[in-house]
Amino acid sequence: MAPRPFWTGHLKLSLVTCAVSMTPATTEAERIRFHTMNQKTGHRVVAQYVDAMTDRPVDDDDLVKGYPCDDEKYVLLEDDELEAVALDSTHTIDIERFVDADEIGWIWYDTPYYLMPDDDVSEEAFAVIRESMRATGIVGIARLVLYRREHAVLLEPRGNGVVVWTLRYGDEVRDPKEYEPQEKTAKAGRQESALLRKLISALTRPWNPDMVQDPVQTRLQAIIDAKKRSRKKKPAKPVAQAEPPAGDNVVNIMDALKASLRSSGKGGKS
């Protein structure tokens, strides 16, 4: 059963408007979650805000946001002050501009959502916007309020729908030049490159979601199931990782590549 949309509103491009709904493209519903418990009573415990100076509980109505200043003082902001700086409309995705799809690097993409027409009347306008972007190879840029925070978003045609990606802000992305290795003299040898391409070919498989399954979740579920049956069971030991080479950690690349090819079952004479 498909989940209910968590956001409904309108998609707007100039004078073209249609009703739309949005659903998260990813889910953590199947992830194992725990409650914090009192071991002595077996009861759940609850968290409570406490004044850091007086140790007295604070009522929900007295909670406000605070921005730290000098001398451990804070500027306090009320909810209505925070809402005043947000977008005027929290229920309209107004496409402001378009860019080539290839111009935005992967690092700017944050969280994906599925966007779809919300009624029969809106299907035609929605399809016109979607197919126009698909035909020209561009994506739309807009702004949207989600979870009481304004986001820059990207709209990308996908199948019969549109994927809305929230984008990271400029100050959230670090300059990759500061972290890329400075290769001045190192060059990839011809033989090493040929062997590595052969190894990559041997390890290439068609994409399957099982490739990114979480083994920790599987082991946790096994422990939980065992406890449900009131049987003690030791957690499965994680697969041992290969130890780094001893000594000065200098490895002959050719030897390592040949060994890797042999272990993949597709090795050959160089």
C-alpha positions in Angstrom: 0.0 0.0 0.0 1.5 3.3 -1.0 2.0 5.8 1.8 -0.2 8.9 2.0 1.3 12.1 0.7 2.9 14.2 3.5 2.7 17.5 1.5 0.0 18.8 -0.9 0.0 22.1 -2.7 0.5 23.5 -6.2 3.2 23.4 -8.8 3.5 26.8 -10.6 5.3 27.8 -13.8 4.5 31.3 -14.9 0.7 31.2 -15.5 0.5 27.4 -15.5 -0.6 25.9 -12.2 -1.6 22.4 -11.1 -2.4 20.7 -7.8 0.3 18.3 -6.7 1.2 16.0 -3.8 4.6 14.9 -2.6 5.8 11.8 -0.9 9.4 11.0 0.4 11.2 8.8 -2.1 13.1 7.0 0.7 12.0 5.4 4.0 13.4 4.2 7.2 10.2 2.4 8.3 11.9 -1.0 8.2 14.9 0.1 10.2 15.1 -1.4 13.7 14.5 1.3 16.3 14.8 1.1 20.1 13.2 2.8 23.1 15.1 3.8 26.1 13.9 1.7 29.0 14.2 1.5 32.8 16.0 -1.9 33.3 14.6 -2.3 36.8 10.9 -1.8 36.0 10.9 -2.6 32.3 9.0 0.7 31.7 9.9 3.3 29.0 11.5 6.5 30.1 10.6 10.0 28.8 12.9 12.9 28.1 12.3 16.3 29.7 13.8 19.7 29.2 15.4 21.1 32.4 16.8 24.5 33.1 20.6 24.2 33.0 21.0 26.6 36.0 18.1 25.8 38.3 17.6 22.1 37.4 13.8 22.8 37.3 11.6 21.3 34.5 10.6 23.8 31.7 7.1 23.8 30.3 6.7 23.4 26.6 5.1 26.9 26.3 8.3 28.4 27.7 10.6 26.9 25.1 12.1 29.3 22.6 15.0 29.3 20.2 18.2 31.0 21.3 21.2 32.2 19.3 24.5 32.2 21.3 26.3 35.5 21.7 29.3 36.6 23.7 29.6 36.1 27.5 27.2 33.1 27.4 24.2 35.3 26.5 21.6 34.5 23.9 19.3 36.3 21.6 15.8 34.7 22.0 13.5 34.3 19.0 9.8 33.5 19.1 8.1 31.1 16.7 6.3 34.0 14.9 9.6 35.8 14.4 11.0 32.6 12.8 8.0 32.1 10.6 8.1 35.8 9.4 11.4 35.2 7.5 10.0 32.1 5.7 8.4 32.0 2.3 5.0 33.7 2.1 3.4 30.5 0.8 4.4 27.1 2.2 2.1 25.2 -0.3 3.4 26.4 -3.7 6.4 25.2 -5.7 7.0 28.2 -7.9 9.7 27.3 -10.6 11.9 30.4 -10.8 14.5 29.3 -13.3 15.9 26.4 -15.3 19.4 25.0 -15.6 21.0 22.2 -17.7 20.6 18.9 -15.8 24.4 18.1 -16.1 25.5 21.4 -14.5 24.6 20.5 -10.9 27.0 18.1 -9.3 25.9 15.2 -7.2 27.2 16.8 -4.0 24.4 19.4 -4.1 21.7 16.8 -4.0 20.2 16.2 -0.5 16.8 14.4 -0.1 14.5 13.1 -2.9 10.7 13.3 -3.0 8.2 12.0 -5.5 5.9 14.7 -7.0 2.7 13.7 -8.7 -0.6 15.4 -9.9 -3.1 15.5 -7.1 -6.3 15.2 -9.2 -7.5 14.4 -12.7 -7.8 18.1 -13.7 -4.1 18.7 -12.9 -2.7 15.8 -14.9 -2.5 17.6 -18.3 -0.7 20.7 -16.9 1.6 18.5 -14.9 2.4 16.4 -18.0 3.1 19.5 -20.0 5.6 20.8 -17.5 7.3 17.4 -17.1 7.6 16.6 -20.8 8.9 20.1 -21.6 11.7 19.7 -19.1 12.5 16.2 -20.4 12.6 17.3 -24.1 15.0 20.2 -23.4 17.2 18.3 -20.9 16.8 20.9 -18.2 15.7 20.8 -14.5 13.7 23.4 -12.6 14.9 25.4 -9.6 12.4 26.5 -7.0 12.0 27.1 -3.2 9.8 25.2 -0.8 9.2 25.1 3.0 9.5 21.7 4.5 9.6 21.0 8.2 9.4 24.7 8.9 12.6 25.4 7.0 13.0 26.9 3.6 14.8 24.8 1.0 16.1 25.3 -2.5 14.7 22.4 -4.6 15.4 20.9 -8.0 12.7 19.3 -10.1 13.7 16.5 -12.4 11.4 14.5 -14.8 11.5 10.8 -13.9 9.1 8.3 -15.6 5.6 9.6 -15.4 6.3 11.8 -12.4 8.8 14.3 -11.2 11.5 13.9 -8.5 12.0 16.9 -6.2 15.4 17.1 -4.7 16.1 19.4 -1.8 19.5 21.0 -2.4 22.3 21.9 0.0 23.0 25.5 0.5 26.3 27.0 -0.7 27.8 27.2 2.8 27.1 23.5 3.4 29.4 22.3 0.6 33.1 22.3 1.1 35.5 23.2 -1.8 36.7 19.9 -3.2 40.0 21.4 -4.2 41.0 21.6 -0.5 40.6 17.8 -0.2 41.7 16.4 -3.5 45.2 14.8 -3.6 47.8 16.9 -5.3 49.2 14.5 -7.9 52.3 16.2 -9.3 54.5 13.3 -10.5 52.4 10.1 -10.0 51.3 8.6 -13.3 49.3 5.4 -13.8 51.5 2.8 -15.6 50.2 1.1 -18.7 50.4 -2.4 -17.3 48.8 -1.4 -14.0 46.0 0.4 -15.8 45.3 -2.6 -18.0 45.2 -5.0 -15.1 43.0 -2.7 -13.1 40.5 -2.4 -16.0 40.5 -6.2 -16.2 39.8 -6.4 -12.5 36.9 -3.9 -12.7 35.4 -5.9 -15.6 35.6 -9.1 -13.5 33.8 -7.4 -10.6 31.1 -5.6 -12.6 27.6 -6.9 -12.1 24.1 -5.6 -13.0 22.7 -3.2 -10.3 20.7 -4.9 -7.6 19.3 -3.3 -4.4 20.6 -6.3 -2.5 24.1 -4.9 -3.0 23.4 -2.2 -0.4 21.6 -4.2 2.2 22.5 -3.4 5.8 24.1 -6.5 7.5 23.8 -4.9 10.9 20.0 -4.7 10.7 20.0 -8.4 9.8 22.1 -9.4 12.8 20.1 -7.2 15.1 16.9 -8.8 13.9 18.3 -12.3 14.6 19.2 -11.3 18.2 15.7 -9.8 18.7 14.0 -12.9 17.3 16.1 -15.2 19.5 15.2 -13.1 22.6 11.5 -13.3 21.6 11.9 -17.1 21.7 13.5 -16.7 25.1 16.7 -18.3 24.0 20.1 -16.7 24.5 22.0 -16.2 21.3 25.4 -14.6 20.8 25.5 -11.9 18.2 27.0 -13.1 14.9 30.6 -12.0 14.5 31.2 -9.5 11.7 33.2 -10.6 8.8 36.9 -10.1 9.5 38.4 -7.3 7.5 41.7 -7.8 5.7 44.6 -6.6 7.7 46.8 -3.9 6.3 50.2 -5.2 5.1 52.9 -5.2 7.8 56.1 -3.4 7.8 56.4 -0.1 5.8 52.9 -0.6 4.2 54.5 -0.3 0.7 52.7 -2.7 -1.7 53.7 -3.6 -5.2 50.7 -2.5 -7.3 51.3 -5.1 -10.0 51.5 -8.0 -7.4 48.3 -6.7 -5.7 46.4 -6.4 -9.0 47.5 -9.9 -10.1 46.4 -11.4 -6.8 43.1 -9.6 -7.0 42.5 -11.0 -10.5 43.3 -14.5 -9.3 40.9 -14.2 -6.4 38.1 -13.0 -8.7 38.5 -16.1 -10.9 39.3 -14.3 -14.1 43.0 -13.9 -13.8 45.3 -14.5 -16.8 48.8 -14.2 -17.8 50.1 -10.6 -18.1 
